[in-house]
Amino acid sequence: MPQVTLTVNGKSETVDVEGRTLLVELLREKLGLTGTHVGCDTSQCGACVVHVNGMSVKSCTMLALQTEGAAVTTIEGLAKPDGTLHPMQEMFREHHALQCGFCTPGMVMSAVDLVQSHPEGLTEQQIRHGLEGNLCRCTGYHNIVKAIAAAWPLMHGKAMPEAAE
Amino acid sequence: MGFEGIGAAVRRKEDQRFLSGSGHYTDDINRHGQLYAYIRRSDRPHARIIAIDTKAAGAMPGVAAVYTGADMQADNVGGLPCGWQVKNKDGTPMAEPPHPVLAVGKVRHVGDPFAVVVAESRQAAKDAAEKIAVTWEDLPGTASIADALAPGAALVHDDVPGNLCYDWHIGDPAATDAAFAQAARVVKLDLTNNRLIPNAMEPRAAVGDYDRTTGEHTLYTTSQNPHVIRLLMGAFVLHIPESRLRVVAPDVGGGFGSKIYHYAEEAIVTWAAGKLGKPVKWTAERAESFLSDAHGRDHISSAEMALDAEGNFLALRVKTLANMGAYLSTFAPCIPTYLYATLLAGVYKTPVIYAEVKAVFTNTVPVDAYRGAGRPEATYLLERLADVIAHETGIDRVSLRQRNFIPADAFPYQTPVALQYDSGNYQATLDAALKAADWAGFRARRAAAQTKGKLRGIGISTYIEACGIAPSAVVGSLGARAGLYEVANIRVHPTGSVSVFTGAHSHGQGHETTFAQVVSDQLGVPFEQIEIVHGDTEKIPFGMGTYGSRSLAVGGSAMVKAMDKIIAKGKRIAAHLLEASVDDIEFKNGAFSVAGTDKVKTLAEISLAAYVPHNYPINELEPGLEETAFYDPKNFTFPAGCHVAEIEIDPDTGVITVVNFVAVDDVGRVINPMIVEGQVQGGVAQGIGQALLENAVYDGSAQLVTGSMMDYTMPRADDLPSISVGTETTLCTHNPLGVKGCGEVGAIGSPPAIINAVVDALSDYGVRHIDMPASPQKIWSIVRAGRSRAAA
């Protein structure tokens, strides 16, 4: 069986996988990182989003073998080692942006990448458009959009530029 | 207590684990030595099984067993039971055909399971399942109600003539006919309530475990009601006594009704684990969710209202055909009857009503309760009909509704269709919604949109629903095969912290927070010292679970009742310790005091005395401070409100944008306004989904066309607007907290508000009615036809 060596949440891992094993299967079944969820089978729902080398990726759509040498961050690796939540996690809690919690890990990982990749600011419409790859059935997205807008200044350390609001 | 008590927007206790990836869902559970089940499902709508050959599958690497329906029958496994028996007009019971766990003889819908492979890995099970060879004899499949009722239609069940499950009615036909004969005017409307697929984000999953040494079975499952599953599966399917069967529903990723029912897979993994002596796990792929989670809605109705010359509603006559799918799901028969037709008075004082409902078998996935369940169908019918009446009589649509409202001083109000509303103020929610939506300023906004080439419309819906389900004796007399009380066990620990064991189940509703607020408020115990436990039949007394917006109205009432017992016992202990009469002891803010003195004992001191009973009235009282209460509601609760939708149509593309949505709801007392808002927003999102996007489509041969998230339009963030939520409160008069329930109102009130707005926007195009979903294609065709007419 082929082997893959990668870094997951800062820890080096070498794992035997089948050629057909998906990244999400490696994370959930081989490494026991069950915070990353599987909500569909057509790459539509985004419950499985993780970061691979800093970019958000649907881990159901990437083979485990493609992550050779990569640095993967999952929801379990987002908070600080002392348990302090990432500002995005904190804003999700503050704005009641989650209900059943199942889409939440993928939603948070997508949202972190969305905010990081928009240093110029984000409008409500940009946030809504940026969440196109993540489905939530509980919240109607209203509070998720609010949480992401509230996390932007915390992550960039400055107020959201006026033009973006 | 104030800050973290009733009425505070307390941030949720459960969020820490969900946000850090520490949630514990069924598919996260792995047992030592676990095997994996993969289920072969029919890809045919309707076919006779001539032969199933499992030899090649059984010989595949890693396969532990392959089972078919015949194997389960040989092992005396029963069929999946139905929990509600509806009677026909003539008093005879409905048709109730058997529902084998794995199909025997015939498959009846695409997705019907007929074999299962159990293997060492998910992949091995799936690989082997492909090797199962079946010889079929295809039969004609019917998906639509009309096809199933047509003379000579193929029978879904050979012994159910005409595919008719039941022919039921409610109300007074003679009085209704008499009122129609006197009417100044009759307005009719035919409409369809589109079939929906629930799509909770967590696919269903089940893990069966069996302990050979004790003979105990454990089932971990994605359920809204673990005790109901234990009862149904233990008593009817697998014949396992309750004492040998534990059902655990851990964190559950959304339900919306679809996780109420007892499903085949729960029985399969429990049974297979027992046969093989090893844990067996099954997790649905999303394609299986589409083909096996109970669907919702799917009604065809015709309605007519008799009116006097002033627009007063004199009588309502409704005929509805409801699709049951291929088998009766657990609560399917009660949805288009007791949760639908009993709501046809709505918020109006219509004096007489007669409704007839036929339920029909088709070769489709079973249909059961989906968020709102029956009440969205009733609301959609009434609120579309109200708008058509307004249009045809020329009466303003708001005035028409107001004219017919049950007035605020008329409660309790007995409707002509069985329900008695306890409280409400429909004018108050209407006024607040019109104000918040700036209804008065709409004309200017329409004109402004017109200058940009857009068609703008506004729509209203004034609705009521019945929830807090339900008084056991009442539902029993209507055919329910279960009681619908709820249970709470409250354990005050020796040092004063509290554990609450509730029969309600949280799958997104935030019970760990709101229930703790209620307990904190009533017992004066700090919020963080209260733990809410649910979802495990081994820990909690027999409870009925969460659906029908019942958790707080019924489960919360059980908690209050148990706390009353705690306080009553605490007073007797306090009277002993403080050397006073029990009648003089007051309980307030977590402390027992002697009235008019400064003699006080805290709840923690009383609790310690109860568990260390050295100085204790031991001859009169048992030690310990723990009480259980079962609460059976006296009536349904009746949340009501007004939703206003404003939409804009791009006439060139037919695309509809919801530009504003206002919901003002009366959900009774609000425990946590943040959570109530979130529940309403989520419900409204599902309602907008039904109105504009979602539709389960079967083709003529009964093949599901919308079988994936690529085909079935789930609402995404950029499909939806910000959703403004307000509340106006009248208290429920018959439960101790005055609460009504907020889980379903969003999905009930919103669809007609949206469609009324769409029809309003198209008022220049001669549109009387549009069936849901109002897709861009439908709208574009209407606009295009209108433009062609104008050009001609």
Chai-1 contact restraints between the chains, C-beta under 6 A:
chainA,res_idxA,chainB,res_idxB,connection_type,confidence,min_distance_angstrom,max_distance_angstrom,comment,restraint_id
A,T34,B,D28,contact,1.0,0.0,6.0,A-B,restraint_1
A,G35,B,G21,contact,1.0,0.0,6.0,A-B,restraint_2
A,G39,B,M201,contact,1.0,0.0,6.0,A-B,restraint_3
A,C40,B,R286,contact,1.0,0.0,6.0,A-B,restraint_4
A,C40,B,M709,contact,1.0,0.0,6.0,A-B,restraint_5
A,D41,B,E285,contact,1.0,0.0,6.0,A-B,restraint_6
A,D41,B,R286,contact,1.0,0.0,6.0,A-B,restraint_7
A,D41,B,A287,contact,1.0,0.0,6.0,A-B,restraint_8
A,T42,B,S708,contact,1.0,0.0,6.0,A-B,restraint_9
A,T42,B,M709,contact,1.0,0.0,6.0,A-B,restraint_10
A,T42,B,M710,contact,1.0,0.0,6.0,A-B,restraint_11
A,Q44,B,M709,contact,1.0,0.0,6.0,A-B,restraint_12
A,I75,B,G21,contact,1.0,0.0,6.0,A-B,restraint_13
A,E76,B,G21,contact,1.0,0.0,6.0,A-B,restraint_14
A,A79,B,S20,contact,1.0,0.0,6.0,A-B,restraint_15
A,Q89,B,L19,contact,1.0,0.0,6.0,A-B,restraint_16
A,F92,B,L19,contact,1.0,0.0,6.0,A-B,restraint_17
A,R93,B,R11,contact,1.0,0.0,6.0,A-B,restraint_18
A,R93,B,D15,contact,1.0,0.0,6.0,A-B,restraint_19
A,H96,B,M674,contact,1.0,0.0,6.0,A-B,restraint_20
A,H96,B,G678,contact,1.0,0.0,6.0,A-B,restraint_21
A,L98,B,F18,contact,1.0,0.0,6.0,A-B,restraint_22
A,Q99,B,G508,contact,1.0,0.0,6.0,A-B,restraint_23
A,C100,B,G253,contact,1.0,0.0,6.0,A-B,restraint_24
A,C100,B,G254,contact,1.0,0.0,6.0,A-B,restraint_25
A,C100,B,H507,contact,1.0,0.0,6.0,A-B,restraint_26
A,C100,B,G508,contact,1.0,0.0,6.0,A-B,restraint_27
A,G101,B,F18,contact,1.0,0.0,6.0,A-B,restraint_28
A,G101,B,G23,contact,1.0,0.0,6.0,A-B,restraint_29
A,F102,B,M201,contact,1.0,0.0,6.0,A-B,restraint_30
A,F102,B,E202,contact,1.0,0.0,6.0,A-B,restraint_31
A,F102,B,G253,contact,1.0,0.0,6.0,A-B,restraint_32
A,C103,B,M201,contact,1.0,0.0,6.0,A-B,restraint_33
A,T104,B,F18,contact,1.0,0.0,6.0,A-B,restraint_34
A,P105,B,G21,contact,1.0,0.0,6.0,A-B,restraint_35
A,R128,B,A717,contact,1.0,0.0,6.0,A-B,restraint_36
A,R128,B,D718,contact,1.0,0.0,6.0,A-B,restraint_37
A,H129,B,D718,contact,1.0,0.0,6.0,A-B,restraint_38
A,L131,B,A717,contact,1.0,0.0,6.0,A-B,restraint_39
A,E132,B,R716,contact,1.0,0.0,6.0,A-B,restraint_40
A,L135,B,M714,contact,1.0,0.0,6.0,A-B,restraint_41
A,R137,B,N199,contact,1.0,0.0,6.0,A-B,restraint_42
A,R137,B,A200,contact,1.0,0.0,6.0,A-B,restraint_43
A,R137,B,M201,contact,1.0,0.0,6.0,A-B,restraint_44
A,R137,B,G254,contact,1.0,0.0,6.0,A-B,restraint_45
A,C138,B,G254,contact,1.0,0.0,6.0,A-B,restraint_46
A,C138,B,G508,contact,1.0,0.0,6.0,A-B,restraint_47
A,C138,B,G682,contact,1.0,0.0,6.0,A-B,restraint_48
A,T139,B,G682,contact,1.0,0.0,6.0,A-B,restraint_49
A,G140,B,Q681,contact,1.0,0.0,6.0,A-B,restraint_50
A,G140,B,G682,contact,1.0,0.0,6.0,A-B,restraint_51
A,G140,B,A685,contact,1.0,0.0,6.0,A-B,restraint_52
A,G140,B,L720,contact,1.0,0.0,6.0,A-B,restraint_53
A,G140,B,I723,contact,1.0,0.0,6.0,A-B,restraint_54
A,Y141,B,A717,contact,1.0,0.0,6.0,A-B,restraint_55
A,Y141,B,L720,contact,1.0,0.0,6.0,A-B,restraint_56
A,H142,B,Q681,contact,1.0,0.0,6.0,A-B,restraint_57
A,H142,B,S722,contact,1.0,0.0,6.0,A-B,restraint_58
A,H142,B,I723,contact,1.0,0.0,6.0,A-B,restraint_59
